[in-house]
Structure formats: structure tokens, C-alpha cells
Amino acid sequence: MSEIWKTAYEVIRFTNYSFFNHDDYNNIIWLKDEGTRTVMLINEAELSAERRKLLTENITSRHMEFSRLAGYNIKNFKVYYETSEPFKERFKDDGVKISHRGVDSYSSLINHPFYRLEMQQTTKKTENHYAKKVTSAHPLESHMTKYTPMTYLLVAVNAVLFLVNAFYINIMGSLEMVERLAVSLAPVLNGEYHRLLTSTFMHSGVEHFLFNITALFVLGKFVESLYGKWRFLLVYVLTGTLASLFSLMFLPDAVSLGASGAVYGLLGVIVVHLLLNKSIGYKLLGQIAVVFVLIAVLSSMFSNINHYAHIGGLILGLLLGLFYNPFRLQMKWYLAAAALLIAMIAGPLFFINAIYGDREQLMDTAALESIEEGEYEEALGIVNETFAEGAETWVTYFALASLYERAGEDEKAREFYDLSYELAPESEVLAKHRLMELRKNRQFEEMQAMAGRLGDVDDPELQLIIEELNAIEE
């Protein structure tokens, strides 16, 4: 007996076909593909020419009924048989194409290398097992059977980068991967926009990675099987990037990484699809609620959870779900969803540039932070970049003077300290440094003259220096 249920199962896995019907009397499996408006019939045995003619007449006469049941106007019926002598027959009636084709093996039914490989593998699974898989009405289970190459690719990229990062951290004792790929405000505003996306492939630990990668695998297969690999990739890229933007907008001082923003985006797409297609019952609604609760509980196990990234990814996922189903909405709602989607992306960009967009200040701050952490080469690189862009400020000269001082070149250090003071004599940071230098050289008169020009100060250390100076004067 032909393994028609295994054939149907593998066809569903590697194509856009889904289960349509099973003719118990003739043992024929009907599969449908809405994208191509096609129905495929897989027969257990070859039919005689007379029975093929009757089947053709039946399809023609009941075309409208079959279209109503399929949910679209069927344009093509492809009927397949496993025969010793291959043949082809074609009929066309009132715009409906019907083809009968005999193939020597169902392993050549579709042109996909993995399909052929799977069909040639021996298995202990019964036809009844495949029948249950094919006819399953559960939306998640039916999509989990699909072959989804983009999901596998994204999972693989996440896994490779996780292993490379683990090697750097545990073997080389370096955070270079995180420093280069994670998202943080200063590097992004300095032009490293790739971090908005690359951060979605980085993870802080084994638990963080396993949780996100499992969710990505399950939800990714669902979305990719529904909308195809490129739309799925677009969801991952857009929701992951927006999640990074939300991180920068609400947590400007944080370093963020992880695929959870994109995972929430995928979940949003799935929820909208189920709602619009009325595929969501109480049981499935409960399962989705469990997923949300599970994500929240597991997320709480990790420190520094970025809920803003999750919210951003989820909202954009919901909007993309609407955007991917234009014929399920009235035009006004579709246009509103499209406008809101654009605003969701443009809004954070405008906000970040408006509030945190002082590039020169960020670069100077990054240079000073690097000096405080003892990363002098990195600080020098930032200073040189600032000079190359012609964006130097008094802080740039102050940072350069600090680097010269730590390198033991006191004359150069003094030169740039003086230059920075000339550019910003009102700066309390520079005043404090200059007073400390004068005190070190016991130049008290110069200290008193300088302190007299300062007026009220806010810096507590500077206040203490002035109080000590006044005490000496008294």
C-alpha cells in the first residue's frame, strides 16, 4: 500500500500546502495551497481512465462547492498517482485546470532535496501516526511540522555567536564581543547603528540563551510557516531593532542584548493572526496566556530584565500582524495600523536624537569614562576620532591632557590643561583641577585670586578646597 499519509505529511512540511480533506471511500488525501489557489489530490492507487474521467467531471461540477470549503476560488487541481508507467493528462473547463499525473514514486512528487531525502528514509512510524499529524486541527502543531529554513538559520546564528562570546569570556577573559555588538547609547549615536540589530543575537548567559532560543524556534516556525521566510525575517529584524531603540530611549545608561524583544514581536504577530482568522478558542487563548506567564516568570530569573524592549517588540509585532493581513481589516484600520507602525519606528529615533543627540558630549564622556577605567588606548582612539571630525571641545583637550599626564609627559599635559581652561574658565571641573595643581605647588596667592573669580560653586570637592583655602587665609 502506498504511504500516502507520510507523503502528505512531507509535502505539508516542505511546501505551503495544508490539509483540506480526506476522501474515506476512495482513500484520497486533499491538500490546499491558498497562495497558488491550488488543490493537490494524493491517491492510494492508480485509477483507470474511466474513473479518472469521472473524477474530473466530479471536480468540474462541484468546483464552487470545493472553493467555498477551501476558502478561496480554486484555479488548479493536481491529481497524483503512484504508477509503474508515468503519464500526464490535462483538462481545462471554464478557467479551471485539472491535471492527472502518474509518477513512479511519491518521493519525486515535489522538487525539494530534503523532501526526497525524508521520503527515502525508512521509519517505524505508522501511517496512522502521520494521519494524526496531517489532520491535526491545532494551529500550533500544524505549523510546527513545517520546514522553516529562516528559523533554523537565525537559531544557528544566535548559537554560533553565543559560543564565540562564551569562548571570549571564559577562555580569553575578554568582553570584546559584548563591547562590539551589544547596544548602548554612545556607540549608536557615534554611528555604530549595526548594534541595534547585532545585539539581538547576543546573550548574557546559558539560561538567557536557552530561553530565548527555544521561544525563537517555536514562535519562528509558526510565523515563517504562515507568512514565509522573508516576512518572518522582516519581523525579527524590525521588532528586534525597535526593542533596541526602546532600550536606548528609556534606559540610556544601560547595555542591552538578547533576542527577547524579537521573540515578543513574533508572539504579537501570532496573536493578531489567530484573532483576525478567528482561530482562537478558549483552549488556545489559555495556552497563549500560559506562554505570556511563562515568559514573564522565566524572565524574572534573569537580572536586569529589559521590559521596555519587550514592550516595544510586542507592540510592533501586533502592528505587523495587522499589516500582514490587509484583507482582514477595513481600509481605514489598515492605514491607521501602517501609520502607527511608521510612527513606532520614527518616534524613538527622533526622541533619542533630540534628547541624547549631543554627539560631541557623548564622545567626550566616553573618553573620560575610558580614562577612569584605565582603558587609555580606547580613550585615545575616541579623542583622535573627535579631532578628526573637528568636534573637539574643552573636555576633549582635558581628556588629552589627562592621557599625557598618565604617560608621564607633564609639559604636554600642562599645555592642554591650560588650553582647556582658556576655552572654559567657568568649568568647575577645570577649576578644581587647576586649584589642586596650584595647591600642590603651594601657590596660594594664585589660588586665592582664582577662587575669588568663581563665585558660588556646586561641586562639593571644589567647595572643600575653597573652604580649606579660606581657613589658611584666616
Phi, psi and omega per residue, in radians:
M1 nan 2.379 3.117
S2 -1.127 2.489 3.124
E3 -1.503 1.240 -3.031
I4 -1.253 -0.513 3.126
W5 -1.263 -0.680 3.047
K6 -1.131 -0.698 3.098
T7 -1.049 -0.836 3.130
A8 -1.055 -0.719 -3.128
Y9 -1.069 -0.807 -3.112
E10 -1.232 -0.617 3.075
V11 -1.089 -0.775 3.111
I12 -1.075 -0.699 -3.130
R13 -1.062 -0.753 -2.951
F14 -1.844 0.104 3.088
T15 -2.375 -3.050 3.098
N16 -1.595 0.135 3.114
Y17 -1.258 2.622 3.032
S18 -2.382 2.903 -3.102
F19 -1.168 2.398 3.135
F20 -2.057 -0.918 -3.079
N21 -2.873 2.841 3.041
H22 -2.294 2.079 3.077
D23 -1.447 1.736 -3.077
D24 -1.096 -0.688 -3.037
Y25 -1.135 -0.821 -3.117
N26 -1.671 -0.067 -3.090
N27 0.932 1.025 3.096
I28 -2.075 2.264 3.115
I29 -1.688 2.229 3.114
W30 -1.816 2.209 3.051
L31 -2.071 2.646 -3.116
K32 -2.254 2.606 3.080
D33 -2.313 1.798 -3.061
E34 -1.147 -0.582 -3.105
G35 -1.050 -0.740 3.140
T36 -1.745 0.020 -3.124
R37 0.936 0.830 -3.060
T38 -2.132 2.602 2.990
V39 -2.144 2.326 3.117
M40 -1.914 2.335 3.085
L41 -1.991 2.145 3.139
I42 -1.917 2.020 -3.070
N43 -1.658 2.563 3.071
E44 -1.238 -0.625 -3.093
A45 -2.497 2.841 3.121
E46 -1.212 2.457 3.054
L47 -1.705 2.618 3.076
S48 -1.190 2.890 -3.140
A49 -1.023 -0.675 -3.134
E50 -1.163 -0.713 -3.131
R51 -1.274 -0.532 3.051
R52 -1.149 -0.657 3.109
K53 -1.142 -0.719 3.115
L54 -1.130 -0.690 3.118
L55 -1.123 -0.710 3.106
T56 -1.079 -0.790 3.130
E57 -1.114 -0.673 3.121
N58 -1.123 -0.750 3.128
I59 -1.119 -0.759 -3.116
T60 -1.103 -0.808 -3.089
S61 -1.230 -0.486 -3.088
R62 -1.905 0.357 -3.078
H63 -0.977 -0.818 -3.115
M64 -1.109 -0.667 3.117
E65 -1.127 -0.801 3.123
F66 -1.093 -0.686 3.137
S67 -1.118 -0.716 3.125
R68 -1.096 -0.740 3.141
L69 -1.191 -0.607 -3.131
A70 -1.308 -0.475 -3.116
G71 1.618 0.164 3.092
Y72 -2.767 2.837 3.140
N73 -1.357 1.904 -3.066
I74 -1.269 2.236 3.126
K75 -1.779 -0.502 -3.059
N76 -2.343 2.389 2.982
F77 -2.071 2.102 3.121
K78 -1.981 2.019 -3.066
V79 -1.901 2.179 -3.062
Y80 -2.053 2.545 3.090
Y81 -2.367 2.588 3.026
E82 -1.683 1.982 -3.016
T83 -2.338 2.833 3.079
S84 -1.374 -0.509 3.135
E85 -2.032 1.849 -3.136
P86 -1.047 2.556 3.105
F87 -2.688 2.879 3.079
K88 -2.423 2.388 3.035
E89 -2.397 2.392 -3.113
R90 -2.293 2.471 3.115
F91 -2.377 2.628 3.084
K92 -2.437 2.231 -3.102
D93 -2.503 2.008 3.084
D94 0.947 0.793 3.078
G95 1.449 -0.082 3.130
V96 -1.720 2.213 3.138
K97 -1.760 2.293 3.106
I98 -2.200 2.167 3.136
S99 -2.190 2.416 3.034
H100 -1.958 2.291 -3.116
R101 -2.435 2.243 3.056
G102 -1.733 2.278 3.125
V103 -2.148 2.603 -3.098
D104 -1.251 -0.367 3.100
S105 -2.718 2.453 3.108
Y106 -1.243 -0.125 3.079
S107 -1.212 -0.247 3.100
S108 -1.887 0.299 -3.065
L109 -1.105 -0.720 3.083
I110 -2.190 2.723 -3.065
N111 -1.640 1.391 3.108
H112 -2.512 2.142 -3.048
P113 -1.039 -0.688 -3.130
F114 -1.246 -0.567 3.064
Y115 -1.077 -0.825 -3.140
R116 -1.088 -0.709 3.138
L117 -1.103 -0.772 -3.139
E118 -1.144 -0.675 -3.111
M119 -1.196 -0.476 -3.121
Q120 -1.507 -0.177 3.137
Q121 -1.385 2.398 3.047
T122 -1.418 2.570 -3.097
T123 -2.548 2.673 3.099
K124 -1.571 -0.066 3.136
K125 -1.252 2.423 -3.078
T126 -1.508 2.905 3.060
E127 -1.095 -0.560 3.110
N128 -1.114 -0.658 3.088
H129 -1.069 -0.833 -3.136
Y130 -1.172 -0.612 3.125
A131 -1.066 -0.733 3.121
K132 -1.141 -0.676 3.115
K133 -1.140 -0.768 -3.078
V134 -1.172 -0.740 -3.039
T135 -1.569 0.032 -3.118
S136 -1.018 2.303 -3.135
A137 -1.634 -0.076 -3.129
H138 -1.288 2.130 -3.041
P139 -1.054 -0.676 -3.124
L140 -1.214 -0.767 -3.108
E141 -1.108 -0.716 -3.123
S142 -1.118 -0.607 -3.137
H143 -1.420 -0.426 3.129
M144 -1.198 -0.353 3.134
T145 -1.340 -0.288 -3.031
K146 -1.209 2.565 3.002
Y147 -1.437 2.038 -3.023
T148 -2.193 1.515 -3.025
P149 -1.102 -0.609 -3.115
M150 -1.193 -0.638 3.067
T151 -1.073 -0.809 3.127
Y152 -1.070 -0.673 -3.126
L153 -1.144 -0.803 -3.128
L154 -1.144 -0.677 3.072
V155 -1.079 -0.749 -3.137
A156 -1.113 -0.762 3.131
V157 -1.085 -0.769 3.089
N158 -1.039 -0.743 -3.111
A159 -1.153 -0.758 -3.123
V160 -1.106 -0.826 -3.136
L161 -1.142 -0.581 3.085
F162 -1.124 -0.755 -3.140
L163 -1.178 -0.707 3.111
V164 -1.112 -0.763 3.122
N165 -1.106 -0.695 3.103
A166 -1.102 -0.651 3.092
F167 -1.107 -0.813 -3.139
Y168 -1.063 -0.764 -3.055
I169 -1.273 -0.868 -2.986
N170 -1.508 -0.500 -3.112
I171 -1.721 -0.803 -3.068
M172 -1.686 -0.150 3.138
G173 1.097 0.628 -3.069
S174 -2.202 2.532 3.051
L175 -1.808 0.455 -3.032
E176 -1.017 -0.736 -3.121
M177 -1.092 -0.788 3.121
V178 -1.114 -0.759 -3.110
E179 -1.135 -0.486 -3.109
R180 -1.578 -0.518 -2.963
L181 -2.017 -0.394 -3.133
A182 -1.245 2.785 -3.079
V183 -1.683 2.265 3.025
S184 -2.591 2.786 -2.905
L185 -1.133 -0.922 -3.034
A186 -1.020 -0.877 3.130
P187 -1.062 -0.660 -3.139
V188 -1.140 -0.808 3.109
L189 -1.185 -0.339 3.065
N190 -1.496 0.145 3.038
G191 1.808 0.007 -3.135
E192 -1.540 1.155 -3.052
Y193 -1.220 -0.349 3.141
H194 -1.050 -0.409 -3.125
R195 -1.100 -0.500 3.123
L196 -1.009 -0.561 3.140
L197 -1.739 -0.765 -3.073
T198 -1.094 -0.481 3.124
S199 -1.105 -0.414 -3.136
T200 -1.309 -0.136 3.110
F201 -1.836 0.064 -3.097
M202 -1.898 2.580 -3.133
H203 -2.434 2.605 -2.991
S204 -1.499 -0.266 -3.115
G205 -2.963 3.074 -3.087
V206 -1.092 -0.806 -3.110
E207 -1.109 -0.762 3.115
H208 -1.030 -0.788 -3.127
F209 -1.144 -0.861 -3.078
L210 -1.086 -0.701 3.132
F211 -1.119 -0.885 -3.099
N212 -1.154 -0.678 -3.060
I213 -1.257 -0.589 3.069
T214 -1.155 -0.796 3.113
A215 -1.110 -0.703 3.121
L216 -1.092 -0.715 -3.125
F217 -1.121 -0.842 -3.081
V218 -1.208 -0.928 -3.095
L219 -1.231 -0.580 3.114
G220 -1.119 -0.742 3.115
K221 -1.080 -0.677 3.141
F222 -1.092 -0.913 -3.072
V223 -1.191 -0.721 -3.119
E224 -1.156 -0.677 3.130
S225 -1.198 -0.471 3.121
L226 -1.384 -0.812 -2.941
Y227 -2.056 -0.013 3.116
G228 1.607 2.871 -2.998
K229 -1.194 -0.615 -3.067
W230 -1.327 -0.670 3.078
R231 -1.186 -0.640 3.069
F232 -1.092 -0.792 3.116
L233 -1.049 -0.695 3.121
L234 -1.086 -0.703 3.097
V235 -1.063 -0.826 -3.118
Y236 -1.059 -0.831 -3.080
V237 -1.147 -0.851 -3.071
L238 -1.188 -0.825 -3.109
T239 -1.206 -0.657 3.089
G240 -1.127 -0.730 3.134
T241 -1.173 -0.754 3.124
L242 -1.130 -0.652 3.078
A243 -1.031 -0.693 3.091
S244 -1.137 -0.699 3.114
L245 -1.129 -0.695 3.081
F246 -1.095 -0.652 3.086
S247 -1.060 -0.809 -3.132
L248 -1.154 -0.625 -3.070
M249 -1.219 -0.742 -3.041
F250 -1.760 -0.385 -3.133
L251 -2.266 1.189 -3.027
P252 -1.130 -0.384 -3.101
D253 -1.644 -0.015 -3.049
A254 -1.653 2.778 2.971
V255 -1.891 2.111 -3.026
S256 -2.020 2.552 3.086
L257 -2.795 2.739 3.120
G258 2.184 2.685 -3.106
A259 -1.593 0.094 -3.017
S260 -1.134 -0.559 3.075
G261 -1.067 -0.761 3.096
A262 -1.197 -0.607 3.097
V263 -1.084 -0.779 3.082
Y264 -1.114 -0.606 3.084
G265 -1.090 -0.756 3.099
L266 -1.091 -0.700 3.118
L267 -1.100 -0.676 3.101
G268 -1.099 -0.734 3.107
V269 -1.068 -0.754 -3.112
I270 -1.125 -0.779 -3.129
V271 -1.049 -0.795 3.139
V272 -1.109 -0.729 3.127
H273 -1.042 -0.811 -3.113
L274 -1.134 -0.677 3.138
L275 -1.194 -0.809 -3.093
L276 -1.193 -0.555 -3.127
N277 -1.663 0.154 3.091
K278 0.903 0.704 -3.140
S279 -1.784 0.229 -3.014
I280 -1.976 1.929 3.087
G281 -1.771 -3.085 -3.115
Y282 -1.078 -0.684 -3.117
K283 -1.121 -0.831 -3.123
L284 -1.202 -0.648 3.094
L285 -1.047 -0.713 3.083
G286 -1.116 -0.680 3.134
Q287 -1.155 -0.682 3.100
I288 -1.138 -0.715 3.092
A289 -1.057 -0.694 3.108
V290 -1.096 -0.688 3.119
V291 -1.074 -0.800 3.118
F292 -1.037 -0.820 -3.128
V293 -1.096 -0.733 -3.137
L294 -1.093 -0.755 3.117
I295 -1.077 -0.767 -3.133
A296 -1.106 -0.763 -3.117
V297 -1.151 -0.818 -3.135
L298 -1.152 -0.629 3.120
S299 -1.091 -0.614 -3.119
S300 -1.155 -0.264 3.119
M301 -1.319 -0.320 -3.134
F302 -1.718 2.537 3.098
S303 -1.393 2.744 3.069
N304 0.961 0.882 3.121
I305 -1.218 2.295 -3.103
N306 -1.667 1.500 -3.112
H307 -1.205 -0.462 3.110
Y308 -1.119 -0.687 3.093
A309 -1.127 -0.700 3.121
H310 -1.096 -0.783 -3.123
I311 -1.121 -0.782 3.122
G312 -1.057 -0.798 3.123
G313 -1.098 -0.737 -3.121
L314 -1.125 -0.821 -3.116
I315 -1.070 -0.788 -3.141
L316 -1.169 -0.604 3.080
G317 -1.092 -0.731 3.095
L318 -1.072 -0.738 -3.137
L319 -1.179 -0.703 3.101
L320 -1.132 -0.609 3.064
G321 -1.043 -0.715 3.061
L322 -1.178 -0.734 -3.107
F323 -1.121 -0.544 -3.140
Y324 -1.416 -0.073 -3.123
N325 -2.235 1.070 -3.040
P326 -1.101 -0.545 -3.071
F327 -1.466 -0.064 3.095
R328 -1.629 -0.089 -3.072
L329 -2.168 2.727 2.948
Q330 -1.204 2.626 -3.042
M331 -0.993 -0.669 -3.108
K332 -1.113 -0.642 3.122
W333 -1.276 -0.617 3.110
Y334 -1.130 -0.775 3.131
L335 -1.158 -0.655 3.108
A336 -1.118 -0.732 3.114
A337 -1.109 -0.718 3.135
A338 -1.127 -0.736 3.136
A339 -1.141 -0.738 3.132
L340 -1.148 -0.630 3.108
L341 -1.081 -0.785 3.114
I342 -1.106 -0.729 3.141
A343 -1.123 -0.631 3.141
M344 -1.102 -0.535 -3.139
I345 -1.511 -0.771 -3.075
A346 -1.283 -0.600 -3.086
G347 -0.999 -0.954 3.123
P348 -1.045 -0.631 3.123
L349 -1.094 -0.788 3.130
F350 -1.127 -0.779 -3.099
F351 -1.080 -0.827 -3.093
I352 -1.090 -0.749 -3.134
N353 -1.227 -0.601 -3.123
A354 -1.264 -0.708 -3.050
I355 -1.560 -0.748 -3.017
Y356 -2.001 0.257 -2.946
G357 -1.445 0.193 3.101
D358 -1.325 1.565 -3.024
R359 -1.083 -0.747 -3.106
E360 -1.075 -0.765 -3.140
Q361 -1.105 -0.703 -3.140
L362 -1.128 -0.726 3.141
M363 -1.157 -0.723 3.111
D364 -1.118 -0.734 3.122
T365 -1.099 -0.731 3.131
A366 -1.091 -0.666 3.134
A367 -1.136 -0.795 -3.141
L368 -1.128 -0.693 3.108
E369 -1.102 -0.695 3.116
S370 -1.119 -0.656 3.112
I371 -1.143 -0.766 3.135
E372 -1.085 -0.576 -3.132
E373 -1.519 0.020 3.109
G374 1.402 0.224 3.132
E375 -1.654 1.301 -2.980
Y376 -1.249 -0.620 3.130
E377 -1.155 -0.713 3.103
E378 -1.126 -0.723 3.120
A379 -1.093 -0.736 3.130
L380 -1.119 -0.669 3.103
G381 -1.076 -0.707 3.126
I382 -1.159 -0.751 3.129
V383 -1.075 -0.799 3.138
N384 -1.086 -0.682 3.115
E385 -1.127 -0.690 3.119
T386 -1.096 -0.760 3.105
F387 -1.145 -0.689 -3.125
A388 -1.089 -0.568 3.136
E389 -1.527 -0.051 -3.118
G390 1.181 0.509 -3.064
A391 -1.939 0.395 -3.062
E392 -1.214 2.569 3.087
T393 -2.270 -3.088 3.099
W394 -1.078 -0.548 3.131
V395 -1.154 -0.639 3.113
T396 -1.058 -0.802 3.125
Y397 -1.157 -0.636 3.110
F398 -1.119 -0.739 3.115
A399 -1.122 -0.729 3.130
L400 -1.125 -0.694 3.103
A401 -1.100 -0.703 3.117
S402 -1.099 -0.664 3.120
L403 -1.171 -0.732 3.093
Y404 -1.105 -0.698 3.140
E405 -1.084 -0.735 3.131
R406 -1.243 -0.395 3.094
A407 -1.500 -0.043 3.106
G408 1.493 0.159 3.134
E409 -1.706 1.419 -2.999
D410 -1.157 -0.622 -3.125
E411 -1.131 -0.802 3.102
K412 -1.101 -0.715 -3.138
A413 -1.065 -0.791 -3.122
R414 -1.124 -0.679 3.136
E415 -1.031 -0.792 -3.083
F416 -1.401 -0.458 3.011
Y417 -1.121 -0.780 3.132
D418 -1.092 -0.723 -3.128
L419 -1.122 -0.730 3.128
S420 -1.140 -0.626 3.133
Y421 -1.193 -0.649 3.104
E422 -1.111 -0.619 -3.119
L423 -1.317 -0.531 -3.081
A424 -2.507 1.217 -3.115
P425 -1.143 -0.301 -3.130
E426 -1.477 -0.112 -3.088
S427 -1.224 2.205 3.118
E428 -1.215 -0.543 3.108
V429 -1.087 -0.794 -3.136
L430 -1.239 -0.660 3.128
A431 -1.089 -0.741 3.123
K432 -1.074 -0.787 -3.139
H433 -1.113 -0.735 -3.095
R434 -1.189 -0.710 3.107
L435 -1.110 -0.676 3.118
M436 -1.143 -0.650 3.101
E437 -1.161 -0.743 3.131
L438 -1.135 -0.682 3.125
R439 -1.153 -0.656 3.114
K440 -1.062 -0.619 -3.121
N441 -1.635 0.112 3.095
R442 1.014 0.657 3.109
Q443 -1.673 1.273 -2.986
F444 -1.248 -0.587 3.130
E445 -1.122 -0.769 3.100
E446 -1.101 -0.628 3.110
M447 -1.105 -0.774 -3.128
Q448 -1.126 -0.689 3.130
A449 -1.129 -0.714 -3.124
M450 -1.221 -0.745 -3.138
A451 -1.097 -0.593 3.132
G452 -1.157 -0.423 -3.125
R453 -1.515 -0.178 -3.018
L454 -1.396 -0.656 -3.065
G455 1.293 -2.579 3.136
D456 -1.274 2.404 -3.140
V457 -2.191 2.702 -3.129
D458 -1.820 -0.497 -3.079
D459 -1.183 2.100 -3.091
P460 -1.087 -0.626 3.134
E461 -1.182 -0.699 3.113
L462 -1.147 -0.696 3.083
Q463 -1.034 -0.729 -3.131
L464 -1.127 -0.704 3.121
I465 -1.093 -0.742 -3.132
I466 -1.160 -0.702 3.109
E467 -1.100 -0.739 3.102
E468 -1.102 -0.693 3.116
L469 -1.120 -0.732 3.126
N470 -1.118 -0.633 3.136
A471 -1.149 -0.697 3.128
I472 -1.150 -0.694 -3.106
E473 -1.118 -0.658 -3.141
E474 -1.246 nan nan
